[in-house]
Amino acid sequence: MPTPPLRLASARAPKDPQTRARCGLPFSCTVQPLADGSVEAEGARTAEEWPRCGRCMAYACRFCAFDRMGWHCALCGQYSYYTSEQRKHYGRASSRASLPELLHDDVRFVYAHETPAHADAKGAKEGEADAMEGEARGKLASPSMVALVDVAGTSEKAQEKLEVTKSALDAALEAAAPGARFGLAAFARDVRLVDARGSPHVVRRVALQRSGKHATKTDLSDVVDVEEFLVSADACRTTLSAAVDLLEAGKGNARLGYPQEPDAAEGNLTEEANEASNRDFGGALQSMLEYLSERERDGVAKPAVRLMCFLFGPVRVGRGRVGKSYREPEEQACNGLEEEIDRSLIEATGFYRAQAVKAAAKGIIIDLYIVSEQFVDLASMRYLTTQTGGAIHLYPDAATSSLPQDVYKRLTCPQGLLVSMRVRTSPDFRVSRCYGNLHEDEQFENLQHIVVCNKYDAFVLDFEHTSSSGFDKDVQWPPILQLALKYYAVRPSVITEDDGKQKVVHFLRRYLRIVTVTWKVAGSIKQLYSAADPDVLVCVLLHKVVAALTRDGIAEARLLLQDWLIILVSQYNHCFDLARFGDIDDSQPLDIEFKECIALQPIPKLVYALLRCPLLSMDTISSHPDMRMYLQCVYSSLPPTLLHRAVYPQLTSFSSPDTLERHGLPLSRTALAMSGSPVFLLDAYTDVIIYYSSTSEEAPFPPPRESLIRKEADALKKDRNISPVLHILMGGRDPTEVFDQYLVEDEGTGLVKSEDVSNLGYTSFLNFIGTEVRVYMS
C-alpha cells in the first residue's frame, strides 16, 4: 500500500487552542513530498490549465463546489470564474466527472515545455524553442556522477576500506542510467583526475596547497576539461572499471613536496596518524567543487551532478582539518559523559558549511560515505549533505559494511530536483513551524525549498489556530490542508538519429503535485487520542528533540521528552476519569500504558526506546565518536514508519523457519524465554537479524533460502533507503552482541540519577513515570 505524502499526528484536529494545550498531542503532520501513490493526469492538459483560487491561490480539488461559470474554493470560500479554456473541462458536470484532480486527493500534472534553462532575453517563444531543441539533442539533462576516493592510507585497514570502495564504484557504474556520465578522482595530498577517454586511462595529478584562495595553483580545467573528464558511463565502462581496479592506497603520497606536520616530519606519528596527515580532504573537496562548477559556463542548464566522497579517516591537514579527538584519552577520567556528547555535536570549523553553500548554488549534490572507526567531525561535515540534498553513510567497520549496496540504492532511487513546497490551509489555522532540511524562501512567506528529495525523505510541519475561538462551526467545509509541490525530474527518452540508430537521452521535466486532505474536528479530547497516529507522533517528537539537542544540549532534550510523556499520561488519566488534578493520592491506581486507548499504547515504549537509543542515551559511550551526530542526521529525514523501526525494532517469533508465530514481541530476554519459540526475526532498520536460541536444536540452521523467515528478511531489505545488514546467529555459539544491543527493555542497574532513566528497564521506567505523574497531578 502506498505511503500517503501527508500523515496527520491525529486524524482529528483540536477544536481550539485550549483543547490543543490540554490534550498534550502535537498539532502537526509529516510530509513526504515524493512518496509513491500520486495519480498522473494523462492527455493534453498541463499544469498551467489547473484552476486556482483568486484569493488564496489554492488549486481546485474535489472538495470545491462547481457550476457552469466558476467555482467556490474549499479552503477560503472565494468564487472564481473559469477562463475560456478551463470552461471546456470544468463548465459541464459530465466533463468534470472524468477529471483526475476532482476524483482523487493526490494528483500530478506536468508543465508544458518548462525546464530551468538559461534562455537569452529574446522573448519567451525563442527561449521555449531553445529548450525543446535541447531536449531533442539530449544535452539539457545528462545525469552525471563523480567519485572522489580517499587514497591517503597505506595500512592494511586502509587497503581493506579501499577494496570495499572499489566494489561500491563497480556498483555505481552498474547503477548508471543509459546516457549517464561518470568521473573518477582520488585524493591524498594531491588531486588525481582519471582521464578515461582512451584506453588505457591516464591519471592527471595536481598538487594541493594549504593556503590561498584556490586549493590548487593550477586549475583542474587546464589539466582536463570538465566536459572531457565526465565520460559516458556506457561507452567508457571498460576503461573506468580498469581505473577503479588500479586505485592504490598511499602510492606516491610522499613525492609531492607537500609541507608536513611537525610530528610527521620527525617520524613521531602512528600509522593511522600518518595517514591522517596525508588526507587533505578539504583541499580536494574545494578544488573539485570549483572544477565541477564549470559545467554551467556554456549557459545551458544541467541537472545536479552527484559528488560521492569516500573518506576513510579524520582530516588532520590542509583546509577543513579537525582536532585530534572530540575527547582526549587522558580526559576520560575527569570529564563527564554529558560534556563528551556536547563536544561531539559542536561544529569545529565553518569550512564545510561554506563549501556546502557554494555547492548547492551550483547544483552539486554531495554524498558522504565514511568508512572509519575514528572521529571525523560529522558536526562540521554534515552540512555538505544537509545543504545540498545529499546523504551521510557511516561505517565503523569495512568488513561488515553495506557500502556497495547503499551506493547502488542511492543512485537508482528516483529523485526530485529544485523542489518548492507550499502548504495552504483553511483560514482558521496555519503552518507555524517547519522541521527538516528545508530552506525558507527569502521573499515569499510559507514557501519552502528542498534542493534534492527522494521518496523516503520526510519533513514535519507544526500548526496553530489563527484565533482563540478555533475552528468556525458555521463554515460549510471542514478544515482543509492542501500541499502544493513543484519539482524537476530527469526523464529518459529514446530518440532516433539521422542514421536510424536509437539513442537514449535525458531531459528535465517539471511536475506539479497537489495533495488535498480534510481534517475533521474532534468533539472531545478522547476523540483526539483515539485518532492519533503513533508513528507520526514519534517522528514529530524526534524533530523537536533534535532541535532541543542542538539548542540546549542532551540533558535538556531528554527532559523535554520525559516531561512530554508525563504530561500526556496525566492528561489522559484526567480525561478518562482515572485521576483528577489536585485530587490524587499514592494509593490511587494510574493507567501509564493507555489501556483505554489503543492508538496511544505504543507511545510509552517509543519514548522509552528514544531515551535508550544512542542519539539520547547517557549510560554508555557510543560505538563510534560520531554516532550521535550521524543518527541525528539520519533520523531527521526518515519517514514515520522507518523511524519507528529505527527507534524501536520489531521482534517476531517463529516456531520453525516456515511458521510465523507472533509479531511485536517485547525487546527483552524474558520475552524470548517466555515465547518458547526457537527462531526470531528482528528488524532494526540498519540490521535484520535471524536469531536462533540456544535451545533450537531441531530447526535447520541456517534457514533455507526458500523458507518463510528468509523471504520475510529479504522483503524487509527491499523498500528501504539503505541496505540493512543481514545477520544469521546461533545463540550460545556465535557472538550475539549485535542482537543483544537491541534488547533495550531488559532491566539495568535500576538507579536513577538526576532524572536520567538510561539504566532502567521498561517496567522500572513505567514505575518512574507513574511516580512523576502523581507529583505533576498533585
Secondary structure, DSSP 8 states (H G I E B T S, - for coil): ----SEEESBSEE-SSHHHHHHH----EEEE-TT-S--EE--SS--GGGS-B-TTT--B--TTSEE-SSEEE-TTT--EEE--HHHHHHHSSHHHHTT-GGGT-SEEEEE-SS-------SS-HHHHHHHHHHHHHHT-S---EEEEEEE----SHHHHHHHHHHHHHHHHHHHH--TT-EEEEEEESSEEEEEE-SSSS-EEEEEEB-SSSSSSBSS-HHHHS-HHHHSEETTTTHHHHHHHHHT--SSTTGGGS-----HHHHTT---HHHHHHHH--HHHHHHHHHHHHGGGGGGS-----EEEEEEE-S---SSTT---S-SS-GGGTTTS-HHHHHHHHTS---SHHHHHHHHHHHTTEEEEEEEE-SS---HHHHTHHHHTTT--EEEES-STT--HHHHHHHHHHS-EEEEEEEEEEE-TTEEEEEEESS-EE-SSSTTEEEEEEEETT--EEEEEEESSTT-S-TT-SS--EEEEEEEEEEEEEEEEE-TTS-EEEEEEEEEEEEEEEEE-EE-SSHHHHHHTB-HHHHHHHHHHHHHHHHHHH-HHHHHHHHHHHHHHHHHHHHHHTTS-BTTB--TTS---SS-TT-GGGTTHHHHHHHHHHSTTT--SS--SSTTHHHHHHHHHTT--HHHHHHHHS-EEEEEEETTEEEES---SSHHHHHHH--SEEEEE-SSEEEEEE-TT--SS-SS--TTSHHHHHHHHHHHSSSS--EEEEEETTTS--HHHHTT-TTS------BTTB-TT--HHHHHHHHHHHHHHHH-
